[in-house]
Amino acid sequence: MAADSTSTRAAVFLSYASQDTEAARRMCDALRAAGIDVWFDQGELRGGDAWDHMIRQRIRDCALFIPIISANTAARPEGYFRLEWSLAEQRSHMQARNRTFILPVCIDATPPTAEDVPESFTRVQWTRLPGGEVTSQFTYRIAALLSGAAPAPAAPASATPAAGIPAVAAGKERRRNPYLAAAVAIAIALMIFRPWHSPPAHREAAAPAPAAAVTPSVAVLPFADLSEHHDQEYFSDGLTDELIDTLAKIPQLRVPARTSSFAFKGKAAPVGEIGKALNVAYVLEGSVRTSGTRMRITAQLVRADDGFHVWSQTFDRDMHDVFQVQDEIARAVADQLRLSLLANEDTASQTSNLEAHNLYLQARYLLLRDRVEDLESAVQLLQRAVQLDPKYAAAWAQLAYTHIRRVANGLDTTGGGFEKASAASQRAIDLDPKLPQGYLTLATARLQYRLDFPGTAELLDKAAQIAPNDPLLWQDRGFLAMAVGTVGEAVRDFQRASESDPLNLLIRKYWCRALLYAGQYQEAAAILRAGITSDPQYPALHYELGRVLLQQHDPTAALAAFEAEPADSAWRLFGLPLGLHAAGRAREAQAAMEELVRQSAGSEFQVAEAYGFMGNRDKAFAWLDQSIDRHDPGILWLRWDPLFAPLTSDPRYAALLKRLKMPPEAQSK
C-alpha cells in the first residue's frame, strides 16, 4: 500500500503489505529526515476509483519505486501492493536499462529468487534492511540516485546516469535542500573512495569499513537456477565455480573457495551473516535462466557490512558466449573493487564445444557430493568431455582430481588412480601452462604417490605464481611441511588454506591434526567441536577430536568421541582400538584391532598407528612398511604423530625416516 505527503510531485513511492506498515513507516521517517520526499500516508488508504487513479498517476510520476518485500508479501497471493508492483514493472519496460527506477528492499530473509515477485524485481539487487531499519548508506544511495550522482544499479559499470530523473536537490520547481545536498556529497565520496585505497585521514569520513577490509575480499555465492524446469543447476553451479576460479587469479583479491561459498546454497542467510562467516567485505550473487541456446545471467555485487548495492547487470547471450560473460562479470567486479585482472587472455583451458562444457559442469556438480557412485559417474562424464574436445585443459585437470578423490575414497588401492591422475594433469599442463589446477593435481599425485618432495615443491611454486590464494595450494604445502618441514610451518599452511576456504571441513580437519601434532590441544578441540556443531555427520571430525582427547588424558571422552562416528564409518573403525586400549578394556581393544586388520585395504597407515599406540613395535613397523609399499598417503603424517611416540626411540624409526628422505624430528623443531 502507498500514500501521500504534501508535495505535488514526490520522489520515492513506498509499496508494502499492510502487515509491514511499521517497517515502512520507519523507512519513510528516515528518508524524510534526510530531506527526501516519500509517498506514504495511511490516512489516504480509503480505496475507490479516485484513490486508484491517484496511485496509478503517482507510480507513473515517481522517481523511484521501492517495493518492500517480506514473508508477509510472499504469504499474500492477492493484495493492492501487487497491483502497484505490476504498474511499476510496466513502467520499467519503457525505460532505458541504465535508468534506476525499481529498488527492491527486503526486510527479512526472503530469498531474491522468490517466485511471487515480478521478473524485473529479480534482475536487480535487493537491499536488506531488517525490520525496515534504514542505514545511512541506504539514505545516501537514494539521495545520490535522485540527484543523478549515482550510476544505475542494473547498468554496466561504465554506464552514465540517465537524464530526466526527477531530482529533489535540483530543478526549476524546487529549492535546493541543504540536507539532501550533504547526503549527495557523502554518497559521491562513498563511491569514489574505497576503504583500502583512501588515505588514513579520510577513512572515517568516506564510509564504515567493510567487515573484512584488511584485504580486498569477495565471496561468490551459488548462482540461482531460474530455468523453467529448474533442471540447469549444474550449469548455474558451474558458472559460479568458474567465476570463483577467475577472481581467485587476482593476486590482490581474497576469494573463498567453492566449499565455503556453496555452504550457503539454498539458504536465505542475510548478506551480513554470510560476510561474517566467510570473512569477506563483498558478496557476488546472481541467477541464471536458460532457454534453448539462450541464457540470461544476472549478477550483483553487495557490501557485506550493510547490504549496500555496489553494482549489478543483466547479460542476455548465446550459450556459446558463456566464457565471455564470465570474463565480463569478473572484470566488472574487479573494476568496482579498484583492482585489475591478471593479464591472462589465454582461453586454452576453455572449449568451444558446448556439449563438452556441459559434461564438464555436470561432472563438477557430482564431484562436490564426493560419493562413490557420483565419482564413477564424474569420471565417465569427463572422459566423454575430453573425447569431444581433446584440447579441453580444464576437463583434463578435473579428470585428474576426480581420480585423486577416487583413491581417497578407497576406490583404488593399487596406485593406478594416481598414475591416471598424473597423466591427466600433465595433459592439462601441456594444453594450458597458465591453468593452476593442472599443477596442483599433479603436485598432489606426485606427493602422495611418489613422495617426491622436491618435485612437489616445484609444482606448487608454479601454481602459486598463477593462483596464490588457492586453498588446495596451501593444503598441499601443509602436507609437504608435515613430511619434510616443521610442524609449525604445517599449522600455518593449513590455517592459510582454511582462511581461503573457511567452511571447508576437510581442510579444518587437517589443520586441527597439525595443531594436535604441535601440542595445541585446546585450540584443536575448540575448532573441531565447532565443525561438529555445523555438521555432526562430517567424516572424521569425531575421530580427530578423540585423538585430541587422548592427548589430554581423558580416555572416557575420547572413546565416546570415537563411538560418535557413524557405525559404517572407517574412522570409527580406526578410533575404537585406540579408545578401548586407553580405557583399559584390553579384550575389546584386541577385538577391535582384529576387525581393523580384516578391513585394512587402503588403511595400512591407520593399522600401524594403532599398533604403535598399543606399544607393539614389531607390528607397527611391519605395517608402516606396507603403507610405503602400497602408497598409503597417510605416511606423510609419520613424523610428529603422537600415536607413534613409543616407536621414536627404536633405531628402526630413524632408519624409516631416512628411507623416506624425511629429516629427523630433532632437526625440524
GIQUIVEN-V10015 format. One record per backbone hydrogen bond with DSSP energy under -1.0 kcal/mol. NH is the residue of the N-H (numbers start at 1). CO is the residue of the C=O. Records with the same first field share a line. If there is no record, write none. Layout:
NH->CO  CO
//
This chain:
12->37
13->64
14->39
15->66
20->17
21->18
24->20
25->21
26->22
27->23
28->24
29->25
30->26
31->27
32->28
33->29
35->32
36->31
39->12
40->38
44->41
45->42
46->44
52->48
53->49
54->50
55->51
56->52
57->53
58->54
59->55
60->56
61->57
62->58
63->11
64->11
65->101
66->13
68->15
69->105
74->70
75->71
82->79
84->80
85->81
86->82
87->83
88->84
89->85
90->86
91->87
92->88
93->89
94->91
95->92
99->96
103->65
105->67
106->127
107->69
114->111
121->118
127->104
129->106
131->107
132->129
133->130
139->135
140->136
141->137
142->138
143->139
144->140
145->141
146->142
147->143
149->144
150->144
155->152
159->156
174->171
181->177
182->178
183->179
184->180
185->181
186->182
187->183
188->184
189->185
190->186
191->187
192->188
193->189
197->194
198->194
202->199
206->202
207->203
213->210
218->254
219->282
221->284
224->286
226->288
230->227
236->232
237->233
238->234
239->235
240->236
241->237
242->238
243->239
244->240
245->241
246->242
247->243
248->244
249->246
250->247
253->250
254->216
257->500
261->257
262->258
264->261
265->262
267->264
274->270
275->271
276->272
277->273
278->274
280->275
282->217
283->302
284->219
285->300
287->298
288->224
289->296
291->294
294->291
295->317
296->289
297->315
298->287
299->313
300->285
301->311
302->283
303->308
304->281
307->303
310->301
311->301
312->153
313->299
315->297
317->295
319->293
321->318
322->319
325->321
326->322
327->323
328->324
329->325
330->326
331->327
332->328
333->329
334->330
335->331
336->332
337->333
338->335
339->334
344->342
350->347
357->353
358->354
359->355
360->356
361->357
362->358
363->359
364->360
365->361
366->362
367->363
368->364
369->366
375->371
376->372
377->373
378->374
379->375
380->376
381->377
382->378
383->379
384->380
385->381
386->382
387->383
388->384
389->385
392->389
393->348  391
394->349
396->392
397->393
398->394
399->395
400->396
401->397
402->398
403->399
404->400
405->401
406->402
407->403
408->404
409->405
410->407
411->406
419->415
420->416
421->417
422->418
423->419
424->420
425->421
426->422
427->423
428->424
429->425
430->426
431->427
432->428
435->432
440->436
441->437
442->438
443->439
444->440
445->441
446->442
447->443
448->444
449->445
452->446
453->451
456->452
457->453
458->454
459->455
460->456
461->457
462->458
463->459
464->460
465->461
466->463
467->463
470->467
474->470
475->471
476->472
477->473
478->474
479->475
480->476
481->477
482->478
483->479
484->480
485->481
490->486
491->487
492->488
493->489
494->490
495->491
496->492
497->493
498->494
499->495
500->496
501->497
504->501
508->504
509->505
510->506
511->507
512->508
513->509
514->510
515->511
516->512
517->513
518->514
519->516
520->515
521->519
524->520
525->521
526->522
527->523
528->524
529->525
530->526
531->527
532->528
533->529
534->530
535->531
538->535
541->538
544->540
545->541
546->542
547->543
548->544
549->545
550->546
551->547
552->548
553->550
554->549
558->554
559->555
560->556
561->557
562->558
563->559
565->562
569->566
573->569
574->570
575->571
576->572
579->575
580->576
581->577
582->578
583->579
584->581
585->580
586->584
589->585
590->586
591->587
592->588
593->589
594->590
595->591
596->592
597->593
598->594
599->595
600->597
603->600
607->603
608->604
609->605
610->606
611->607
612->608
613->609
614->610
615->612
616->611
617->615
620->616
621->617
622->618
623->619
624->620
625->621
626->622
627->623
628->624
629->625
630->626
631->628
632->627
635->632
636->633
637->634
638->635
641->638
644->641
645->642
647->644
650->647
653->650
655->651
656->652
657->653
658->654
659->655
660->656
662->657
667->664
668->665
//
